[in-house]
Amino acid sequence: MTQQGVRWTADQVLALAPDVPSRKAGSKLGVAGPWSEAGSTGEGAVWGLCKGSGSKPYQTIVDIADVAGPAYKCSCPSRKFPCKHALGLLLVWAGSDGTVPDGGEPPAWAEEWLTARRKRADGQQSSSAAPTATADPEAARRRAEKRAERITAGASELEQRLSDLLRGGTASAEQMGYGLWEETAARMVDAQAPGLAARVRELGAIPSSGTGWPVRLLEECALLHLLDQGWLHRDRLPDGLAATVRSRVGLPAQAEGPPVRDHWVVLAQYDTADGRLTTRRIWLYGTESGRTALLLSYGAAGRAPALALPVGLALDAEVRGYPGAGQLRVELGEQFAAPAPTARRPPGVRPEEAAIRYGTALRDDPWLESWPVTLAEVIPTLSQGTQSTPSTQGTPSTPAAWQLADPVTGSALPLAPSATSRPGLWRLIALSGGAPLTVFGECGHRGFTPLAAWPQDSGETVSLC
């Protein structure tokens, strides 16, 4: 149940946008002018009519209490979720200027959608509670063995190709072009090892990635070789590491173990796309358990994943973890209340401790790109001897060496190159104003990527994604 009068911030609403154009379009509709007959209930429903170009206004409704994050319905033809009208409605609701009053009764069209959602939810709960037919365990075992044999054949072939590359010298990779790597990746797909295929495709882009590419190619080849050997000798590995290898190769896994109920603060949410799939990463922090967890959601290329949670709010919910040594991924289970504001945040550490935590995590998962950490009282600064000037696009005009420095100990973490090209960097700098602040992000071998920040004496989460 949503508490009446508890409303989100504009940043929390805009964090739900599937892309930048939707964020801009939704912001334009986040004013009272286009809206009429708007209202909300204490149970988490928000609705309104938005004037468009046609004779009839668009009917827009949002259920912010849905277990999988806010659910949306709009009569507009947009295929984006949420559409600009849903974002605009939530922005008007967040404004608390009386345009969207509390305690109203939904109109018939909104009530019809809400009732249908409740019936579907009840049906899903009944289905999950009912006994299900047991799959043939012997058939499942044979399918798993057959797939394992294919992956083993693919890993052995990949080992041979890596050996050929090293015998010919890494310089030869520049002449081979991307076609050879794409062909090898296709062979890994045929071997039902999508994790190996993805890493092979990354190898193909390294020879054209600028100065120092031979070193980067050798490093990635070494990691790929290590993964191959891990799969080929998985029976000798500890259970946790073996599960990690299976996951990295691309075998699906199911969440297991008892559910953990906590008040999970949504720290950050961002999407990445590879041309085939859009992956959404949502970082959570359990205020009681002190645990950091990762939710993953997927969408087809060009479409936003279904799961979206408002950054800075807390969920009273259960999660279940996935197998694997040091794995942080969880599955969202039952949610007991709608997302609500909170002033809780994870405790921060010094930069040197953040680097140690990442190094420790690599022992459990050598293929780990980064590790979530919260830095306490750091200041964004330029490394000594470097300069940067904002460009007209609002991003650094040169790849300046930005870092997050601890003014007490003098230690610092460099920002990842990708982080210095995002508008979020300048937002972080403006938020700091030269004063220390707390920053959550991902610490990896390429540097630190800031995802959220809290100014001093403020519990409000500021998204940097």
N, C-alpha and C positions, 0 to 999 in steps of 0.2 A: 504494500500500500504506500502511495506517495503522500507525504505530508503536505497539507494545503499551505500555500505561501512559500514553499521551498522551491526556488527556481534556479536554473542554471545561469552561468555567465555566457556572454557572447562567444568567448573563446571556446568554451565547452561545446557550444552548438556548432560552431564552424569547424571544429575538429572532426565532425561527422561527415563533412562534405567529401564526395567521392573524388573530386579533382578541383584544381584551381578555378576553372571557369564556373563550376557550380558554386564555389565559395563566393566568387564575385557577384554572380547573378542572385544568389540567395541574400547577400548583404543588401542589395538594392531593394529587395522586397521586405526587408526587416524593419519596416516603418508602418505606422498605422494606416496610411492613406489607402492602399489597395485592399485592405481587409474589412470584412463585415461579418456580423453574426458569429464572432469568435468567442470561445469559451474553453474551460477546462474543468476537470473533475479532480477530486482528491485521490482517485484511483489511478491517475497517470495518463488520462486521455486529454489531448489538446486538439481543437478543431477550429475551422474558419473557412470563409469563402473569400477567394482572391480574384479580383478583377483582372481579366486578361484581355486579349485582343478580340475575342468573340463576344457574342451577346450574353452567354451564360458564364457566370464566374466559376472558377475551378473549386471543387470540393476537396478540401485537404484535411486529413486527420493523422495524428501521430499518437502511438501508444508507447509512452516512455517507460512503462513498467514491464515490457516484454522481457522474458528470461534471456533471450539471445541479443539483447540490446534493443534500442528503439525500433518499432515497426511503423511503416508508412503506407498511406493510401492517398492517391491524388487522382483526380479525373483528367489531368493533363496527359498528353501523349508521351512524355519523357520516359526513357528507359533507365534513367539514372535513379539510384536509391541512396540517400534521399534526393528528391528532385529539388529544384530551386524554391518551389512553393513551400515544401515541407521545412526547408531551412529557414525561409523567411518567416513562416509561422512561428517556429521555435524562437527565432530572434525577437519577434514582437512579444511573445510570451515571456521571454527572459527579461524584457525591459521593465516589467512591473509598472507600466504606466496606466493600467486600467483597461487597455485595449482588449486583453484576454482575461476576463474575470474568472475567479475561482468559484467552485461550488455549483456550476451550472448543470443543466440536463442536456445531454447530447441530442442534436436533432435526429430525425428518423434515419437519414442516410448514414450518419455516423454511428448511431446505435446498432443499425443492421450489421455494419462491418465489425464492430466490437463484439456483438453477440456471436457472429460466425467464428471469430477468432477464439472465443471462449469454448465453443463447442469443439473446435478442432483440437484445442489444448486438452480438453477433457478426454477426447477420443484417443489422443496420443498417450496420455497417462494410463488409460484403461488398457491400451494395447501393450504398453511396456510392462504393466503388472500381470497381464495374462501369460500363461505358460506358452512357450514357443517350441516348435518342432526342433528336435535335436538334429543337427547336420551329421552326415555320415563321417565319423572321425577318421575312418580308414581312407576314404576318398580325399579328405582334406590333407591327410598325411602324404598321400601319393602326389597330390598337386604341389605341395610344398617341396617335396624331394625333387620333383621334375624342374621346378623353378630354380632351386639351389644348384642343380646340375648345369642349367643354362648360364647362371651367373658365374659359376666356376669356370666354364669354358670361356666366357667373355673376359673375365679377369685374367686368365692365362694368356689370351690373345693380346690384351692390353699390355701386359708385362713384356711381351715380345716386342711390341711396337715402341715402348719406352726404351728398351734395350737397343733397338735399332737406331733410335734418335740419338742416344748418348754415344754410341759407337761412331756415328757420323759427325758428331759434334753439334752443340746447340746452335751454332751459326747456320747450319743447314736448314733450321726451322724457318728462317726468313724466306728461303727460296721455295719451300714446300707449299706455302700458301695455306689458306683456310680450308680448302677442299679436303685435304687429307684428314684434318681433324674432324670435319663434319662427317666424313665417311666413317671414321672410327667411332664417333658418337652414335651414329645410326646403328653400328654393330652392337654397341652397348644397349641401345634400346631394344634391339632384337633379342638380346640376352636377358631382357627384363630387369636391367640394372639402371634405372633412371638417374640414380645418384652418381654413378660413374659417368654416364653420358653428359650430365651437366658439367662435371669437372673437366671432361675432355674438351667440351666446347669453350670453356674458359681458357684452356691452353692455346687455342687457336688465335685468340685476340692478343696474347702477350707480345709476340714479335713486333707488333706495330704500336706498342704502348709507350714508346719513348725511351729516353736514355736509361740504361741499366736493365733493359728487358732480359738479357741472357741470365742474369742472376735471378730475376723473378721467375723465369721459366724453369730454371733448375730447382728452385724452391718448391714450385707447384708440382713438378714432376716427382720430387721426393715425397711429397704428401700423398700424391696419387699412388705411388709405389707402396707406401706404407699402408694405404687403405686396401690395395690389392692383396698384400701379404696378410693383413688382418683377416680378410675374408677367407683366403686360402688356408689359413691356420686358425680359424675361429674356434675350433674345438679345444685349443690349448689356452684360450684367453679366459680371464675371470668373467663371470656371468654379466656383470655390468658393462664391461668393455666390449664383450661380444654383442650385447644388445645395441651398443652405440655403433659398432661396425655395421650391423644389419640395417640400422636406420640410415647411416651415411651412404650405404650402397643403394638404398632406395626401397627396402622392404617395408611394407606398411606395418604399423604396430597399433595396438589398442591400449587406451588408458587402463591402468590397473591399480590395485590397492584400495584401501579405504578412502572415502571422500574426506577432504579437509574443509571444514566450514570456517570462514573468517570474514572480516570486513576488508574486502580487496579494493585498494585504491588504484584507479586507472592512471598510471604514470605517463604513458605515451602510446600513440597509435600512428603508424605510418605504413604506406604501401610501397612495394617494389614490383617491377614487372620485367619479364624476360622475353616478351613477344609471344609466349604461349600461355602464360599464367600470371595472374596478379595475386601476390601474396601480401596479406595484411598481418602485421605483427603488433600485438597489443601487450604491453608490459603491465603487470599487476604487482602490488605490494600488499602482503597480509599484515594488518596492523597488530594482530595478536600473535601470529606465528613468526613474524619477522622474515617471512619467506618471499623471495622474488620469483614470479612465475610468468610464463610466456604463453599467450594464446595465439594460435595461427588460424587464419581463415583464408580461403582461396576463392578466386573468381576466374572465369574464362577471360582470355585476352581482351582488353578493352572494357571490361565490366568490373565494377567494384565488388569485393566480397560482401556477403550478406551480413556478417557480424560486424557491428560498430558499437563502440562504447564511448561515453563522454569522458574526456580527459579531466582529471581532477576530482571526479566524484567517486564514491565508495559503494561497492556492491556487497550486500550481505548474501553470500552465496557459497556453494560447495564447488570444489575442483578436485579432479583426479589426475595424478601424474602419469606420464609415459615412462616406459622402462628405458634404462640406459644409465651409464655412469655419469653423474653430474648433470643429467638432463633437467632443464627447467620447464620444458613444455608441459602444459596441462590441458585438460578438457573442462570446459565450463559445464557445471551440473545445475542442480536446482538453485534458483534464486528466490530468496525469501522476502525481499523488499525491492522497491524501485531504487535506482541509483540516487544517492543523496550527497550533498556537500559535506566535506570533511576538512579539518585543519591538520590531520595526521599526515606525516610524510616519512620516508625512510631516513634513518640516521646516516649522516655523511662520514666519509673517511678522508684521509690525506691522500694526495696524488701517489705517493710511494706505496701506500697500502693498496690502492686501486690496481697498480701494476702487479703487485704481489698476488692479488686475488685472481687476476687474469692468468698469471703464470701457473698458479695452483690448479685452475680449471683445465689448463692444457694437459695436465697429467692424466686426467680422466677422458679427455676428448682432444687428441692432437690436431683435429681438423677444425677446431673451433675458431671462428673468425673474430669473435668479440665476447665480452662478458659484461653483464649489467652492473653498474656501480653508481653510487651517489657520492659526489665530491662535496665536502663541507667547506664553506668560506673560502672560495677561490675567486680570482679576478681574471677576466679575459684580457690578455695583454699580448703584445708582439714580442717575439723572441728578440734578444739583443742583436742589434745591427740590421734589423729588417724594418721596412716601411710599407704602408699600404694606404691607398687612397680610394674612397668609394667611387664606383663608376656610376654612369647615368642610370644603369639598370638596378642600382641598389645593392650590388654584390661587389666583393673585392675585385679590383681591376688587375691585380697581380696575385700570384699564389703566395701570399705572405705567410710567414711562419707564425701563425697564431697559437696561443697556448692558454691553458687555465693554470694560473700560478697561485700557490699558497703564500700569502704575504708574511706568514709567521716563520715557516721553515725554509722558504725559498725554493722548494721543490715545485715541479710543474709537469703537466701532461700536454704534449702537443696535440692540436686538433687534427683529425684525419683530413686529408686533402679534399674529400668530398664535402666535408662540413664547411670549409672555408668558401665554397662557391654557392652556399645557400643563403637566402634572405634571413634565415633564423640566426645566423651569426650576428648580424647587425642588431637584431632584436635583443639578443643576449647582451651585446655591448651596451645598448641603450638601457636595458634593464639594470645592469650593474652600475653604470655611471661612475666607474672607478671604485665602487665599494664591493666588498665580498658578498657572495651569494651562494646558495646551494644549487647544485646542478646534477640532474640525473642523465645518464647516457650510457653508451656502449664503449667499453675500453678494449681495444684490439691492437694487433701488430701494426696497423696503419695509423694508429692514434686514437684519440677520443672523439666520439660523435655525440654532441649534446642534443638531448631530446626534450627536456623539460627543465624548468628552473623555478626557484622560489626566492624572491628578494628577502632581505633581512626584515624580520618582524612582520612577515606576511605568510599566511597559510594558503594563499591562492596559487594554484599550479598554472604556470605560463608555458604553453606548448611552444616548442621550437621546431616542430616537424613541418 
